[in-house]
Amino acid sequence: MSVDRRHVLGLAGRGTLAGLGAAVLGGAGSRAFAAASSRTHFRALVIGSGFGGSVAALRLGRAGVDTLVVERGREWPVAPRRHVFGSMNGVTDTMFWFRRTTRWPALLPTPVRPAPGVMEVSEEEGLDIACGAGVGGGSLVYTGVTVAPPRRYFERLYPPGLRYEEFARTWFPRVRRALGATVMPADVLRSAPFTHSRLWDEHLTRAGARTFPLDSTFDWDVVRRELAHTAPLSATVGESDFGCGNGAKKSLTRSYLPAALATGHVQLRPLHEVRSIGRRRDGRFRVEVRRLGTGGAVLGTTEFTCDLLFMAAGTLNTNRLLVAARDRGDLADLPASVGTGFGDNGDQATARSQPFRFHGGSQGSPCASGAFFPTEFELPLLAENWVLPAYHALPALVTFSMTVDTDHRGTFRSDPRTGRVRLADWSADKSAAAARSATALSDRVIDANPGMLPVTVTTRPFTGHPLGGCVIGRTTDLEGRVHGVRGLYVLDGSLVPGNAGGANPSLTIAALAERAMAGIVAAAG
């Protein structure tokens, strides 16, 4: 990048390191953070520290841009000698984002104290939406699968200017390398906790499918230490949905985020929940946050200002903030398309009873393999070997599937009675085709493996992959610049057109963000 472009993006000011930066770089960051905590203006501000936000932070930092990342959730330490997260078999107050009762597939409702936990579950009309909350965003709570969509569906969903060849050659490999994604090693797959993975492959092979290994961001050395009983058990006993506190999962706190902080131009402030955004008369963006304590107490509010605002709060919360800002007039120039094109990625989970040869112990959470069905069912479908820890008492195999659904979409709208932004134009019927496809696959597998029976996983449509609302090429240009609002960018799952094309969306979100940031930095905005 030329000197002139670096000057336009803004090199003034050297960021300080706090929290994660202190842990990674030796501990001095917390004192520097305290000294700089009164700062409220930054050249760039990134809302959220998930896949899009972490990519933005790193690329801004390396371009020398004075950047603040605000994250509503906690910064969770890696504590290999003790558990820091709850689980489905050991419910704690830190599992859910300000809920009084747990809500999760196959988990019985349990009273909990409202707290800034790692998972938000929003009960929308006809759909439960789950999203991560914490430094690292969704990488704390996903199952680590890092897979690209097949070309035919990518090209069906995205504008022609986003060329699949470019993603396959440059952006997907860049993200895989950064995250350290690899397939499950043979010795891990042969171990007892992954008996269910081997059986899953056998059952689908009998049903005529071809299974294949999937890249994962689990740390296989930590998994091996669990198998050797030299590390606390986490990944090998099915923990993933609410975090792996022993470091078994290579979250963004081990890749993009520490690299961003190491540039010296990026600050990170956890437990800073953005409540509203807008634009001041002087042209700067304003971002109002409430500061939270680790137990959930509100410690106060702060208004930050910035010249460049990067929305990466995740699909649910980016849409909440932008739709509210448009409808209140705080960002009145936002396009009418903001909030449209939402989809649930066709997420479905099915389960079936296992033969008695199942070893009877706990099941490991990393996903070993998948199978793709382009034409066999109502919708194309990627099936993955999955686990629900609450089923440990039952000999059950679980399949998580993502269907390619290009039709069913919803819209985020402000409720005129309450002012809250909710998902509208959505009903359980919009998940029905995906459910029928997943059930048809489960029935085929059961028919090919006598003695198996279906098991109910959830009775309400549910997605852990909310996508869309600020669709690329419609609400934004092909590099995430929001039409009509100079200096405003979207770099998270909101860009994805409601469906990832038969894939888990994390790789695509990060790849879109990498491509976007390359263009933004090169063009100085």
Secondary structure as GFF3:
##gff-version 3
##sequence-region A 1 525
A	DSSP	alpha_helix	3	9	.	.	.	ID=ss1
A	DSSP	alpha_helix	20	25	.	.	.	ID=ss2
A	DSSP	alpha_helix	29	36	.	.	.	ID=ss3
A	DSSP	beta_strand	41	47	.	.	.	ID=ss4
A	DSSP	alpha_helix	51	62	.	.	.	ID=ss5
A	DSSP	beta_strand	67	70	.	.	.	ID=ss6
A	DSSP	beta_strand	119	124	.	.	.	ID=ss7
A	DSSP	beta_strand	127	132	.	.	.	ID=ss8
A	DSSP	three_ten_helix	137	140	.	.	.	ID=ss9
A	DSSP	alpha_helix	151	157	.	.	.	ID=ss10
A	DSSP	alpha_helix	164	166	.	.	.	ID=ss11
A	DSSP	pi_helix	167	171	.	.	.	ID=ss12
A	DSSP	alpha_helix	172	179	.	.	.	ID=ss13
A	DSSP	alpha_helix	186	189	.	.	.	ID=ss14
A	DSSP	three_ten_helix	192	194	.	.	.	ID=ss15
A	DSSP	alpha_helix	195	206	.	.	.	ID=ss16
A	DSSP	beta_strand	212	213	.	.	.	ID=ss17
A	DSSP	alpha_helix	220	227	.	.	.	ID=ss18
A	DSSP	three_ten_helix	235	237	.	.	.	ID=ss19
A	DSSP	three_ten_helix	252	254	.	.	.	ID=ss20
A	DSSP	alpha_helix	256	262	.	.	.	ID=ss21
A	DSSP	beta_strand	266	269	.	.	.	ID=ss22
A	DSSP	beta_strand	272	279	.	.	.	ID=ss23
A	DSSP	beta_strand	285	292	.	.	.	ID=ss24
A	DSSP	beta_strand	298	311	.	.	.	ID=ss25
A	DSSP	alpha_helix	315	328	.	.	.	ID=ss26
A	DSSP	beta_strand	340	343	.	.	.	ID=ss27
A	DSSP	beta_strand	347	353	.	.	.	ID=ss28
A	DSSP	beta_strand	369	373	.	.	.	ID=ss29
A	DSSP	beta_strand	381	386	.	.	.	ID=ss30
A	DSSP	three_ten_helix	389	393	.	.	.	ID=ss31
A	DSSP	beta_strand	396	403	.	.	.	ID=ss32
A	DSSP	beta_strand	411	414	.	.	.	ID=ss33
A	DSSP	beta_strand	421	424	.	.	.	ID=ss34
A	DSSP	three_ten_helix	428	431	.	.	.	ID=ss35
A	DSSP	alpha_helix	432	448	.	.	.	ID=ss36
A	DSSP	beta_strand	454	455	.	.	.	ID=ss37
A	DSSP	beta_strand	462	463	.	.	.	ID=ss38
A	DSSP	beta_strand	467	469	.	.	.	ID=ss39
A	DSSP	beta_strand	488	490	.	.	.	ID=ss40
A	DSSP	three_ten_helix	493	495	.	.	.	ID=ss41
A	DSSP	alpha_helix	506	522	.	.	.	ID=ss42
###
